[in-house]
Amino acid sequence: MPLIVQKFGGTSVADSEKILAAARKAIRAQQEGNQVVMVVSAMGKNTDMLVGLAAEINDHPPARELDMLLSTGEQVSVALMAMAIHSLGHKGVSLTGGQIGIKTDSTHTKARIRSISTERMQRLLDEGNIVIAAGFQGIDENFDITTLGRGGSDTTAVALAAVLQADACEIYTDVDGVYTTDPRVSPEARRMSHISYDEMLELASLGAGVMHSRAVEFAKKFSVPIHVRSSFTDLPGTLIVADPESNDVAVSGAALTKNEVRITALGVPDVPGSILTIFSRLADRAITVDMIVQNIGLDGQADVSFTAPSEELAAALEATRDAAQTIGAVRVVYDDMVSKVSVVGLGMERQTGVANEMFGALSQAGVNIQMITTSEIKISVLVEQASAQRALRTVHQAFNLDQPPKHLTPLTERSAQKNQSPLDVVALLQGAGMEDLIIDAVTLDQDQSRVTINGVPDSPGVATKVFEEVAAAGIFVDMIVQSYHGDDGLATLSFTAPKADLKKSVLVAESLAKSLQFHSITSSADVAKLSVSGIGLRSHTSVGMRMFRALADAGINVGMINTSEVRVNVVVDGAQGERALACLQQAFADVMQ
């Protein structure tokens, strides 16, 4: 018999009427011939109320006791949902995370799932019950209640769908699918029919609150199709699967991360270990680092910039200043009035000119770009906060995201089939660690060259002119990094391109230098790009640290960095490429798939 997991968020169970409506959806699914597992969140703002109550009692409540408190919200919801199902003449059984058998580690308030027992759930399903599971919670080896952190009910639902080999995982929420951007900011936003796991991971990390990164990581790892639907309408929603909506478009979505801070360490010694010192200090304080931009050093010094959530400014500054003093950096500066605008799409891996199109649109809108970083499927720019919403709507319009693609990608058998995962689900059920980091590739690319432009004017349109000329020359650009504008109002802009195109790239840069008054052009045909890719890079923040530590221990200096939710890239001297690859393969040997 087919099995469906349905997850209902807090707004979907906010009162008795909505609980009864959710119960009817589950009953209807069962009457259609499915076994049904419901995953239910706490009612409405219940969790926020409990957090506030705890704060009134204790400014710093013990994490164990906070989990004990917060878990009660979901227990209320599942009990009421079971009562609703019984009132409608059907059988339902509510279960806490512990009663299900969700085993986690002991990291209270942000625990990771280690294993899930299916025996009790399957027995209840076979007896004709709708199983109502409390989201967001589990138990550790000491039988203490743990919670999974933000988005924990989504994670619970996808995890249960994985271990039960469910035919579908339906996420019911207060929106009717995944949109090309936030419809509250851009009314032109369009609901997508489907979106790939990797694109959804990027958008989730950029603030698309409809799904949480951990849940999408789970879905990708175990090949669980997710169906995002509205609790209040019968619209078809959006499928999150292996395939993008269309293979013909480069960009599938745009996102705005409004409240960012940029912190820059100026004059960082351009030697092995400097990056490790900075980011180890940040990791020690559990600071969430987003964009990382390091450009090619000049005169033995480099500037290293990163962004972080605005609420973590004080702690991030303290950590960076501590690191700067240790390594002998000149000083640390920051800007707390910046926002990040990003475009995402699997098609970027195949199509040229995407960056140029984005930069050109922003230039025409009078939006100045402060920082740039790219990955294979994402381009992010930092802009002043006052221009952020205008910048988002501009790029959304530039890539015609309000229009459905002319040719939709049909769902392949890989997407349509349930749980066709290369991973051994049985082994993971037995305790190997369902949320463990999985690295699927550590690669070396020695076919790239690097061009660096020093003294780039801080004005709209400069990056556009550079990459218009680069695109016109038929050069396929890989990495782009534009670093902090210093006190002189000048920046450094670097990009990598195929070695065969280095001469053309330098000629383009030198031609532009005359009209735009760049200070100098440097280049190298001997660089090596190293990439670490896998599942769990967002939720396991140690990946970058492992890379930096392994390279520092080997005395290998990092020249450029860019990051995404599925890959971390660094550029080193070409002569060090093979040795750097061996170092990284050894560093990640324990988590290689």
N, C-alpha and C positions, 0 to 999 in steps of 0.2 A: 504494500500500500504506500502511495506517495506520502512524504512527510514535509510539512512546511513549518518554518520558524517565523513567527510574527513578533516584532518588537514595537512596543507603544511607549513613546516618550512622555515626559511629565505633562506637557500641554494636552496630550491625547487622553490622559486619565485625571484631569484636573478636578473633576467633580463627578457626582453620581451619574449624571446624564451621559457624560463622555465615557465613563467606565462601562455603562450598559451598551453604548454604541460600539465600543471596542469588543465587548463580549459577543455581540451579534456578528461582527466580522469574523471572529474565530469560529463561531458556531456554523456560519455559512460555509467557511472553508472546510470544516469537518463534514458537513452534509454533502459537499461536492466530492467526497471520497478520500479526503486527506487525513492523516494523523496531524495533530496541531500542537506545537509548543509555543506558548506565549512568553515573551520576556517583557517585564513591566518595570518602568521607572517609578520613582517617588512622585506623588501627586503635585503638579504645579510647582510652586516655589517652596515645597516642603523642605528640601535639602538646604536651601538658603536660610530658611527659618531656623533649622537645627544648628547650622553653623553660627548664626547670630546669637542663638541662645547659649551655645558653648562659650562664645566670646564674652558674654556678660558674666559668666561664672569664672572664666580663667583666660587671661590674655594669651597664654600658650598652652592649650590643653594637650595632654599626652596623646600621641598619635593612636595608641591602642584604644584608648577610651573614646576618641573621636570616631574611630571606625565602629565601635560598639553603638554609638549614638546614631551615626548617619545611616547605618544599615537598617534602622527601624523604619525609615521612610518607605523603602521598597517592600518591607514586610507588611506594612499597612495596605499598600496597593495590591499585592498579590492575594491577600486574604479577601479584600473587597471584590476583586475580580472573580475569585472562585465563587463567592456568594452570588455575584451577578449571573454567572453561568448556571448555577443551580436554580436561581429564580426564573430562568428562561427554560427550565426543563431539561437541562443537559448536565453531564458529569464533568466536574473540574476539580483539580487538586493543586493547591498552592504549595510551593517548595522554596525554602531559602537556599542560598548558595551552598551552605554546608549540607543541607539535606539532599541536594542534587549530587554533591560530590565534586564541587569545583575546588581543587587544591591549588593554593597559591604559595608564593614565597612570603616572607614575613615583613615585607616593606609596607608598613601601615600607611594608608591613605593613597598609595599608588602601587599596589601589589601587582605582580605579574602572574598570569595563569601558568601553572606547571602541568596539570593534568585534569581531566574531567571523566568521571565515571558515568556510563550510560545505562547501567543495568536497571536502576530504579525507574528512570524516566521511560525506558522502553517497555518495562512491565506495565506501568500505568497507562501508557499509550495503547498497548495491546488489549488492555481491559476496557478501552473505549473512553478514557478520560482525555480531556484537554488539560495538558500540563501547564501550569502557570509558574514560571520561574522568576525569582527575584533577580533583577539585573544588578550590576555594579558591585557584587560582593562574592566572597568565597571564604574559605578557612585555610589557615596554615597548618603546619605539621603539629602544632601544639593545640589545635582545634580553636584557636583564637579567630574571631571574625576579622576579615580584612576587606578593604574596599579597593576598587581598581582605578580610582582617580577619574578625572574629567573624561566624559564620553564612555564611562564604564559599562553602561547598559548596551550600547552599540557593540562593544567588545564582547560582552556576554553572549549576545544574540548570534554574532558571526561565529564565535567559538563553539556554541552549541550546534549550529548548523554544520560546522566542520566535523565534529565528532559523531554526530548522528547521521552523517551523510545525507543531509536534507536535500530535497529537490529545489527548494527555494528559501531565501532569507528575505523577508519583507520588512522594511524599516518604515513604520508609520510615524509621521511627524506632522508639524503644523505647516509645512510647505509641501508642494505637490511634485517635487523632484529636484534635480540638480540643474542649476541655471548657469548660463555662460558668464555671469557675474552676479553680484549682489543686486537683486531687483529693487532693494530699498535705496540704493545709490544711483543705479542706472535703470530707469523704467524700460529701456529698450532690451533688457536682459531676456534671453530666450531659454525655455526649458529644453534640455537635450533628451533625445530618445535613449541614448546610452553613452557611456564614457568609460575609458580604460582605467584599470587599477592605478597605473602610474600617473596618469593625468589627475585622477581624483586625489591621490596622495599629495601631489603638489598643491592642488587647490585647497585641500583640507589644512595643510600646513600654513597656507596663506590667509586663513580666516574663513573659509567656506564652512560654516558651522553645521551644515546639514549632515555631515559625517565626520567622525573623528579618525585621526591618522591610524591609531592602533587597530581599529576595527577594519580599516581598509588593508593594512598590512596582513592581518589575519586572513582576510578574504583572498588576497593575492597568494599567500603562502599555501593555502589549502584549496585554491580554485573554487571559492564559493561565490556564485553570482548573487549580488545584492540588488534588491528592487526597492528603491526609495519612493514612497507613496504618501499621499495625504490621508490623514485620519478622517477628514471631513468631506472629501469628494471622492468620486470614482474615476478621476483622471488617471491615465496610464502610468504616470510617473517616469522614473529614469532607472535604467539598468546599469550597474557598475560591473563590468566584465573584463575580459582580456583585451577586447578590441576597441579602438576609438570609434566615434560616431561616423567619421569619414576619413578615408585615406587620402583624400584630395586636398584637404585644407591643412595649413601649417599650424594654425592656432585654434584651439578649441575653447579656451576660456581666459578670462582676465580677472585679476583680484587686486584688492587694496588692503594693505596692512597699515592702518592709520597711525597708531600710537607707537612709533619706534624711536629709539635713540641711536645715534651714531657715535661711536667712541673710536678715536684714532690715537695710536701710539706713533709719535713722530720720531724719526731718527733712530729706528731700531737697527742695531748692528746686524748686517747682512751676513750672518754666520749660522752654521747648524745649531739648532737648539733654541734659538730666540723665540720662534713661534710656539714651541712646546712650553716654554716658560710662561708665556702670556696665557695660553689657553688652559694650561693645567691649573693656574690660579683661578680662572673662571670656573672650571669644572669643580674645583674643591668647594666652591661656594654655590654649586648647583644652579648657576646662571644659564639661562636659555640663550644661546648664541644663534643668530640667524645668518644673515649675509656675512661672509668672511671675504675680504678683499686684500690680497697682498700682491703688490706689483713688483716688477724687476727693480732691484736696488740700484742706486746711483751714488758713486763715490763711497761705497762701502756701507751705505745706510739705506734702509727701506722704510716706508710707512705702512703700517698694518691697521686696517679699519675693520670693524664689525658692527652689526646692529643687534639690539636686544630690546625686549619689551620695556616700555617707559617706566613701568613700576619697579624695574630692577636696576634703574640708573645708579643709585647710590652704591649698591653692592658691586656692580660692575666696574664703576670708577675706582673704588677702593682696590679691587683685585688687579685692575690694569695698572694703576699707579704703583702698586707693590711690585708687579712684574717689571715695569719700566725701570724702577730703581735698581732692581736686581741685575738686569741685563745692560744697564747703562744707556737706555733710550733718552732722547732729548727731553721730551715732555708728552703729556697726554691732554688731548682736547676732546670736547664733545659738543653735540648739537641735539637738543631734545625737542626740536620742532621739525622733524622730518617724517616722511611716510614712504612706504615701499609700494610700487606699482609693478605688477608682474603679468606676463602672458605665458600661457602653458599650451603645449601641443606636441603630440608624438610626431606630427608631420615636420617639425623643425629638423629632425634628423635627416630628412631627405630634400628639403627645399632651401634654397639660398635666398638671401635678401630680407629675411624676417626682421633681423635687428635693424637694418637700415630703414625698413618701413615703419617700425615702431618709433625709432629716433626721429624720423622725418615728421611723423604725425605730431609728436610732442613739441618739436621745434616750431611747427606752424601754429600750434596752440600757445606758443610763448612760454612753454614749461621748460625750465632749466634742469638738466640732469646732473646730479651731484656725484653719484657712484653708479657703476654698472657691474653686474656679474651675470654670467651665462652658464647654462649647462646644456646637455644634449636636448632637453625638452622644455627649458624654461629660460626666460630673460627677465631679470629684475633690475629696476632702476630706483634710485633714491631721489626723491624730490622734496621740496619744501612742503610742509603740511598744508599751507594755505592753497596750494595748487593741486592737492592730491585727488580730490573728487573730479576736478576738470580733467586731470591726466587720465584717470580710469575711464571716463566716458569717451575721451579722445581715442584711446587705443582700442576700446571696444568697437567704436565706429570704424576705425581704420581697418580692422580685420573683418568687418561685416558680420560680426558675431550675432547680430540681431536677425540675420537671415539663415534659414536652415540650409545645410549643404545640398548641392545639386545631386550628389550621389552619396547615399548612405551606405556605410559598410555593413553588409549582411552579417549577422552573428554567425561565427564559425562553429563547427562542432565542438571545438575547444571551449568556447564560451557557453554554448548551450548545455553541454553535459555537466552533470554535477560532480564536483570534487575530483576531477581528473588531475590530481596533484602528483608531482614526482616525489613528494615526500612520503615517508612511511608513517601514515596516521596512527597505525597501531602502536608503533614504537613510541610515538609522542604521547599517546594515551597512557602508556606505561611509565611515564615520568621523565622522558628525555627533555621535556621543557617546551610547551606549546608556543611560548612567546620568545624563545631563544632567538638571538640574532642569527640570520642565515646569510653568509656571503657566497654569492654564486660566481663571482669572477674577480680576479685581480689581474689587470692587464697592463701591458706596456705598448705605447704607440711611439715609434721612433721615426715616423714619417712626417712629423710636424716641424715647422720652423716658427720663429718668434720675431715680431716687429714691435718695437716700443717707441712711442712718441712722447718726448718730454716737453713740458712747458705748454700744455694745451690750455687755451684761454677758457675761463669760466663764463661761458655765455651760451644761450640756446642755439642749436643748429650746428655746432662744431662736429659732434659725433656723427650727425647726419651726413655732413659733407665728406667726412672720412670714408664712411661705409657705402655711400653712394658711389664714390670713385672705385672703391674696392670691388663692389658688385659689378660695376660697369666693366671692370677688367676681367670678369669671369672668375674671380677668386672665391673659393669656398672657405669661409671663416669658421673656425671651431670655437675656441675660447675667446671671450672678450672680457677684459678687466680694466675698468677705469677707477683710479684711486682718488683719495681725498684731495680736495683743492686746498692747498696750504695758504699761509698768510699772504703770499704774493698773488693769490687768485688763480694759480695755475695748477693743472693736474697732469697725471701721467696716464696714458692710454696704451694698453698692450693688446695684441691679438695674436692668435696662432693660426697658421694656414699651412697647406701642404708644402713640403720642401721644394717641390717643382715650381711653386708659385712665389718663392721668396723674392726673387729678383723683381718680379712685377709688383709685389707688395711694397718693396722698398722704394721703387720708382714712384708709385702712387703717393706714398708718405712724403717723399722728398719734394714732389711737385706741389703738394698741399702746404708744405712747410713755408714756401715762399709767400703764398697768399695769406695764410693764417698765422704766420709768424711763430711757428713752433720753435722751441729752443734747439732741439737736437733730435736725431733719429738714430736708434741703435737697433741691431738685429743679430740673430744667430740662426745658423742652419743646423746647429747641433744641440737640440733640446729633446728631452724625453718627457712624454706625458704618461703619468701613471694614474690608473683609475681603480677604485674599489667600489663594487656595486653589489646590491643584495636587498634583502627584505628586513626591515626593522631599523634602518638607519635613523629614522626620525625619533623613534622611541628609545633607541640605544645610542645615547649621545657620545659614547666612548669611541666611535669609529674614527673620527678625526684625530682624537688624542692618540689612538694606537698608531695611526699613520705617522703623526709628527714624532712620536717617541721612537718608533722603529728607525726612521730616517735620521733623527738626531743622534741616536746611539751609534749609527753607522757613519756619522760624520758627513752626511749628505745634506746639502743646503736646499731649501725649498725656494723656488723663484716666484711661482704664481700659485694661487689657490682659487678654486671655485667649488661650490657645493650644491647638491640638490637632495631631494628626499630619497632618491634611489642610487645616488652615486656621489663620491667625493673624488675630485681630480686635483692633482698637483703637477707642476712642471719643475723638472730638475735639469741639471746639466746633462747633455746627451751622453757624455762619457761615463756617467754614473747610472745610466738607465738599467742595465742588466743587474747590477748589484742592488739597486733600489728595488727592482722587481723581486729579487730573491728575499730581501729583507721583509717586504710586505707580505709575501706568500708565507713566510715563517710566522710573522706577527698574527696572521689571521688563520693559521692552520687549524686551530681548534673550532672554528665556526664555518669553515668552508663546506659547502654542500657536496 
